[in-house]
């Protein structure tokens, strides 16, 4: 357990009660609990939605490390297109209600992936277009 507490960045909070943890900390504890039995398949439903951007990025990298070490299959539900591209080998783009599969996209970018890279941004735009959001969302300002 100590390994997973350290992995999620909560060393020193092992004896804390749930009411003493922030929402983001509680969410990280849920991730650690899911990892503790070294599952072959890990189901993640918006696991990083309550985390600040720095912690989210760190946990994403740690999930990639875990996958590399243990070959854990992860099925991630997210509304964050950048997160999906960064973590996934395959993205299932869903339609709005009722949710149906619109397209399954293979992501063939090598790891580590660079969020500001040309291929990453091209995939991002393609997914946003499939979701009909390309013009509705502000585009990130990257200098390449």
Backbone as JSON, one array per atom type, in Angstrom:
{
  "sequence": "XXXXXXXXXXXXXXXXXXXXXXXXXXXXXXXXXXXXXXXXXXXXXXXXXXXXXXXXXXXXXXXXXXXXXXXXXXXXXXXXXXXXXXXXXXXXXXXXXXXXXXXXXXXXXXXXXXXXXXXXXXXXXXXXXXXXXXXXXXXXXXXX",
  "N": [[0.83, -1.2, 0.0], [1.98, 1.23, 0.74], [3.63, 1.84, -1.4], [1.8, 2.58, -3.41], [0.52, 4.75, -2.23], [2.65, 6.52, -2.14], [3.11, 6.67, -4.89], [0.87, 8.09, -5.81], [1.3, 10.48, -4.64], [0.68, 11.05, -1.93], [2.12, 10.59, 0.35], [2.64, 10.72, 3.82], [0.08, 11.26, 4.47], [-1.12, 8.97, 5.25], [-2.47, 8.19, 7.59], [-4.64, 9.8, 7.69], [-8.07, 10.76, 7.96], [-10.97, 10.31, 5.84], [-12.53, 12.74, 5.82], [-10.6, 14.61, 6.22], [-9.25, 14.99, 3.92], [-8.8, 16.63, 0.76], [-10.99, 17.02, -2.12], [-9.6, 16.31, -4.46], [-7.49, 14.86, -3.34], [-8.89, 12.72, -2.23], [-9.79, 11.58, -4.56], [-7.39, 10.7, -5.66], [-6.74, 8.78, -3.74], [-8.71, 6.91, -4.32], [-7.78, 6.03, -6.8], [-5.37, 4.8, -5.99], [-6.44, 2.74, -4.38], [-7.69, 1.23, -6.34], [-5.5, 0.27, -7.69], [-4.15, -1.39, -5.95], [-4.4, -4.21, -5.88], [-3.03, -5.03, -8.1], [-4.42, -5.11, -10.73], [-5.37, -6.78, -13.8], [-6.96, -5.53, -15.61], [-7.97, -2.22, -15.55], [-10.52, -0.11, -14.74], [-11.36, 3.14, -15.38], [-13.16, 5.89, -14.61], [-13.44, 9.03, -15.4], [-11.15, 9.68, -13.69], [-9.41, 11.74, -13.03], [-10.7, 14.12, -12.94], [-11.19, 15.9, -10.81], [-8.75, 16.88, -10.16], [-6.04, 19.23, -9.93], [-4.27, 20.85, -12.65], [-1.48, 20.33, -12.62], [-1.17, 18.14, -10.86], [-2.84, 16.34, -12.18], [-1.44, 15.95, -14.6], [0.87, 14.76, -13.57], [-0.18, 12.38, -12.41], [-1.19, 11.19, -14.72], [1.22, 10.62, -16.07], [2.24, 8.77, -14.24], [0.36, 6.72, -14.44], [0.94, 5.88, -17.02], [3.53, 4.9, -16.58], [2.92, 2.79, -14.85], [1.43, 1.17, -16.59], [3.42, 0.5, -18.4], [5.19, -0.93, -16.75], [3.59, -3.03, -15.61], [1.91, -3.91, -17.58], [-0.8, -3.39, -17.45], [-4.07, -3.29, -18.58], [-5.96, -0.51, -19.38], [-9.06, 1.04, -19.23], [-10.33, 3.98, -19.98], [-12.57, 6.51, -19.21], [-13.18, 9.67, -20.32], [-13.74, 13.19, -20.69], [-11.9, 14.84, -21.58], [-10.14, 15.69, -24.22], [-7.39, 16.06, -24.77], [-6.25, 14.56, -22.69], [-7.15, 12.0, -23.36], [-5.79, 11.56, -25.81], [-3.14, 11.73, -24.92], [-2.88, 9.55, -23.16], [-3.86, 7.25, -24.43], [-3.94, 4.32, -26.58], [-5.89, 3.74, -28.23], [-8.83, 5.41, -29.13], [-12.19, 5.77, -28.43], [-14.61, 7.46, -29.94], [-17.53, 8.96, -28.95], [-21.05, 9.47, -29.65], [-23.32, 12.22, -28.9], [-26.06, 12.06, -26.5], [-28.38, 9.56, -27.39], [-25.55, 7.89, -26.15], [-23.48, 6.53, -28.49], [-21.14, 4.55, -30.34], [-19.16, 6.48, -32.37], [-16.76, 6.53, -33.75], [-13.78, 4.57, -33.84], [-10.57, 5.26, -33.05], [-7.24, 4.64, -33.84], [-4.34, 5.39, -32.07], [-1.29, 6.23, -32.98], [1.0, 7.42, -31.96], [4.29, 7.69, -30.69], [5.43, 7.07, -27.3], [7.36, 9.08, -25.07], [4.6, 11.31, -25.32], [4.1, 14.49, -26.79], [2.32, 17.19, -25.89], [2.15, 19.57, -27.28], [3.01, 18.96, -29.78], [3.02, 18.67, -33.38], [1.67, 16.4, -34.54], [0.13, 15.55, -32.37], [-1.53, 17.79, -31.94], [-2.86, 17.8, -34.37], [-4.32, 15.41, -34.24], [-5.93, 16.11, -32.08], [-7.48, 18.19, -33.14], [-8.83, 16.77, -35.13], [-10.39, 14.98, -33.59], [-11.97, 16.81, -32.15], [-13.38, 17.9, -34.28], [-14.87, 15.67, -35.06], [-16.49, 15.55, -32.88], [-17.87, 17.79, -33.29], [-16.98, 20.17, -32.17], [-14.89, 21.77, -32.81], [-14.89, 24.49, -33.6], [-16.14, 25.62, -31.47], [-14.64, 25.52, -29.15], [-11.92, 27.17, -27.52], [-8.77, 27.24, -29.04], [-5.67, 25.84, -27.99], [-2.8, 27.83, -27.33], [0.09, 27.27, -28.76], [3.56, 27.31, -29.24], [5.59, 26.16, -31.68]],
  "CA": [[0.0, 0.0, 0.0], [2.84, 2.41, 0.83], [4.1, 2.15, -2.76], [0.75, 3.28, -4.15], [0.33, 6.06, -1.59], [3.75, 7.34, -2.64], [2.89, 6.85, -6.33], [-0.14, 9.13, -6.05], [1.73, 11.73, -4.02], [0.03, 11.32, -0.65], [2.95, 10.15, 1.48], [2.45, 11.61, 4.94], [-1.36, 11.35, 4.74], [-1.59, 7.59, 5.41], [-3.34, 8.04, 8.75], [-5.7, 10.81, 7.62], [-9.44, 10.32, 7.75], [-11.51, 10.87, 4.6], [-12.98, 14.13, 5.94], [-9.42, 15.46, 6.29], [-8.66, 15.05, 2.58], [-9.5, 17.43, -0.25], [-11.63, 16.21, -3.15], [-8.55, 15.77, -5.32], [-6.76, 13.84, -2.57], [-9.78, 11.56, -2.15], [-9.81, 10.95, -5.88], [-6.12, 9.98, -5.78], [-6.85, 7.59, -2.89], [-9.51, 5.95, -5.08], [-6.88, 5.45, -7.81], [-4.47, 3.88, -5.27], [-7.23, 1.56, -3.99], [-7.92, 0.44, -7.55], [-4.23, -0.31, -8.12], [-3.52, -2.17, -4.88], [-4.4, -5.65, -6.18], [-2.38, -5.22, -9.4], [-5.42, -5.67, -11.66], [-4.99, -6.92, -15.21], [-7.76, -4.51, -16.28], [-8.32, -1.13, -14.64], [-11.58, 0.73, -15.29], [-11.19, 4.5, -14.86], [-14.24, 6.78, -15.05], [-13.09, 10.41, -15.05], [-10.4, 9.6, -12.44], [-8.6, 12.92, -12.75], [-11.52, 15.31, -13.17], [-11.14, 16.85, -9.68], [-7.35, 17.21, -9.87], [-5.48, 20.41, -10.58], [-3.58, 20.46, -13.88], [-0.16, 19.78, -12.33], [-1.36, 16.8, -10.3], [-3.41, 15.53, -13.26], [-0.35, 15.59, -15.5], [1.74, 13.83, -12.84], [-0.87, 11.09, -12.29], [-1.22, 10.62, -16.07], [2.54, 10.03, -16.31], [2.38, 7.6, -13.38], [-0.45, 5.66, -15.04], [1.71, 5.36, -18.15], [4.6, 4.09, -15.99], [2.28, 1.57, -14.36], [1.1, 0.36, -17.76], [4.69, 0.01, -18.95], [5.75, -1.92, -15.82], [2.71, -4.16, -15.3], [1.07, -4.22, -18.75], [-2.19, -3.27, -17.05], [-4.99, -2.72, -19.56], [-6.77, 0.53, -18.75], [-10.17, 1.59, -20.0], [-10.49, 5.32, -19.4], [-13.65, 7.39, -19.67], [-12.8, 11.06, -20.09], [-14.23, 14.21, -21.61], [-10.72, 15.65, -21.87], [-9.56, 15.17, -25.47], [-5.93, 15.99, -24.63], [-5.95, 13.43, -21.81], [-7.38, 10.79, -24.14], [-4.69, 11.39, -26.76], [-1.9, 11.54, -24.18], [-2.82, 8.26, -22.48], [-4.49, 6.11, -25.12], [-3.51, 3.71, -27.84], [-7.12, 3.69, -29.02], [-9.85, 6.3, -28.6], [-13.55, 5.54, -28.93], [-15.34, 8.73, -29.95], [-18.95, 8.67, -28.77], [-22.03, 10.49, -30.05], [-24.12, 12.7, -27.76], [-27.18, 11.21, -26.09], [-27.86, 8.46, -26.61], [-24.15, 7.63, -26.49], [-23.16, 5.4, -29.38], [-19.8, 4.66, -30.9], [-19.08, 7.23, -33.61], [-15.55, 6.08, -34.44], [-12.67, 4.07, -33.03], [-9.35, 5.81, -33.65], [-5.96, 4.12, -33.36], [-3.39, 6.47, -31.81], [0.01, 5.63, -33.26], [2.09, 8.31, -31.56], [5.16, 7.05, -29.69], [5.55, 7.68, -25.97], [6.45, 10.05, -24.48], [3.88, 12.18, -26.25], [4.27, 15.92, -26.52], [1.0, 17.81, -26.08], [2.24, 20.67, -28.22], [3.55, 18.48, -31.04], [2.17, 18.8, -34.56], [0.79, 15.24, -34.69], [-0.8, 15.58, -31.24], [-2.52, 18.84, -32.2], [-3.66, 17.37, -35.52], [-5.28, 14.44, -33.7], [-6.86, 16.86, -31.23], [-8.41, 18.89, -34.03], [-9.65, 15.75, -35.78], [-11.38, 14.5, -32.62], [-12.91, 17.9, -31.89], [-14.25, 17.99, -35.45], [-15.81, 14.56, -34.97], [-17.43, 15.91, -31.82], [-18.47, 19.06, -33.72], [-16.59, 21.18, -31.19], [-13.66, 22.44, -33.23], [-15.01, 25.95, -33.61], [-16.75, 26.08, -30.22], [-13.66, 25.58, -28.07], [-10.7, 27.91, -27.82], [-7.62, 26.39, -29.34], [-4.52, 26.2, -27.16], [-1.77, 28.59, -28.02], [1.38, 26.59, -28.65], [4.61, 27.72, -30.16], [6.36, 24.97, -32.03]],
  "C": [[0.87, 1.25, 0.0], [3.34, 2.83, -0.55], [3.06, 2.97, -3.52], [0.43, 4.64, -3.54], [1.42, 7.02, -2.06], [3.55, 7.66, -4.12], [1.92, 7.98, -6.61], [0.15, 10.43, -5.32], [1.06, 12.06, -2.71], [0.81, 10.77, 0.54], [2.84, 11.2, 2.59], [0.98, 11.76, 5.32], [-1.97, 9.97, 5.01], [-2.6, 7.43, 6.54], [-4.49, 9.06, 8.77], [-7.05, 10.15, 7.4], [-9.98, 10.96, 6.47], [-11.93, 12.33, 4.7], [-11.81, 15.12, 6.03], [-8.75, 15.66, 4.93], [-9.49, 15.96, 1.67], [-10.15, 16.48, -1.26], [-10.62, 15.56, -4.07], [-7.76, 14.67, -4.64], [-7.6, 12.57, -2.47], [-9.82, 10.82, -3.48], [-8.52, 10.16, -6.11], [-6.11, 8.72, -4.92], [-7.65, 6.51, -3.63], [-8.67, 5.28, -6.16], [-5.96, 4.44, -7.14], [-5.21, 2.6, -4.86], [-7.46, 0.64, -5.19], [-6.66, -0.3, -7.97], [-3.69, -1.37, -7.17], [-3.44, -3.67, -5.17], [-3.75, -5.98, -7.52], [-3.35, -5.82, -10.43], [-4.86, -5.8, -13.07], [-5.73, -5.88, -16.05], [-8.17, -3.49, -15.23], [-9.34, -0.25, -15.34], [-11.52, 2.09, -14.6], [-12.26, 5.41, -15.45], [-13.95, 8.18, -14.53], [-12.23, 10.47, -13.77], [-9.64, 10.86, -12.07], [-9.38, 14.22, -12.87], [-11.44, 16.33, -12.04], [-9.72, 17.29, -9.35], [-6.94, 18.49, -10.56], [-4.6, 19.95, -11.74], [-2.2, 19.85, -13.62], [-0.26, 18.35, -11.8], [-1.91, 15.86, -11.36], [-2.31, 15.05, -14.19], [0.57, 14.56, -14.85], [1.1, 12.44, -12.75], [-0.97, 10.42, -13.66], [0.11, 9.94, -16.38], [2.73, 8.77, -15.48], [1.52, 6.44, -13.88], [0.26, 5.05, -16.24], [2.86, 4.48, -17.67], [4.05, 2.74, -15.52], [1.96, 0.63, -15.52], [2.37, -0.26, -18.33], [5.25, -1.11, -18.07], [4.9, -3.19, -15.74], [1.87, -4.63, -16.48], [-0.41, -4.23, -18.4], [-2.99, -2.65, -18.19], [-5.86, -1.71, -18.83], [-7.84, 1.0, -19.72], [-10.55, 2.88, -19.29], [-11.67, 6.04, -20.04], [-13.22, 8.8, -19.32], [-13.5, 11.96, -21.09], [-13.1, 15.12, -22.04], [-9.99, 15.05, -23.07], [-8.05, 15.05, -25.35], [-5.51, 14.81, -23.76], [-6.1, 12.11, -22.57], [-6.23, 10.53, -25.1], [-3.4, 11.06, -26.03], [-1.77, 10.12, -23.63], [-3.13, 7.06, -23.37], [-3.76, 5.62, -26.34], [-4.7, 3.65, -28.8], [-8.14, 4.6, -28.34], [-11.18, 5.95, -29.26], [-14.29, 6.86, -28.8], [-16.83, 8.4, -29.94], [-19.81, 9.81, -29.31], [-22.68, 11.04, -28.79], [-25.29, 11.75, -27.51], [-28.04, 10.8, -27.27], [-26.45, 8.13, -27.08], [-23.98, 6.36, -27.29], [-21.77, 5.62, -29.93], [-19.89, 5.37, -32.25], [-17.9, 6.71, -34.43], [-14.55, 5.56, -33.42], [-11.39, 4.49, -33.75], [-8.12, 5.15, -33.01], [-5.01, 5.31, -33.2], [-1.99, 5.88, -31.93], [1.18, 6.56, -32.94], [2.96, 7.58, -30.54], [5.11, 7.79, -28.36], [7.02, 8.01, -25.75], [5.83, 10.94, -25.55], [4.02, 13.62, -25.82], [2.97, 16.63, -26.9], [1.01, 18.96, -27.08], [2.76, 20.26, -29.59], [2.54, 18.55, -32.17], [1.19, 17.64, -34.7], [-0.27, 15.2, -33.59], [-1.92, 16.59, -31.52], [-3.42, 18.49, -33.39], [-4.72, 16.35, -35.08], [-6.35, 15.14, -32.87], [-7.92, 17.53, -32.1], [-9.37, 17.9, -34.7], [-10.75, 15.23, -34.84], [-12.41, 15.57, -32.33], [-13.87, 18.08, -33.06], [-15.29, 16.87, -35.44], [-16.87, 14.82, -33.91], [-18.18, 17.2, -32.14], [-18.18, 20.18, -32.73], [-15.41, 22.02, -31.64], [-13.77, 23.95, -33.2], [-15.54, 26.49, -32.29], [-15.73, 26.26, -29.1], [-12.46, 26.44, -28.46], [-9.56, 26.94, -28.06], [-6.44, 26.81, -28.47], [-3.5, 26.96, -27.99], [-0.43, 27.93, -27.74], [2.34, 27.23, -29.64], [5.48, 26.5, -30.41], [7.6, 25.39, -32.77]]
}
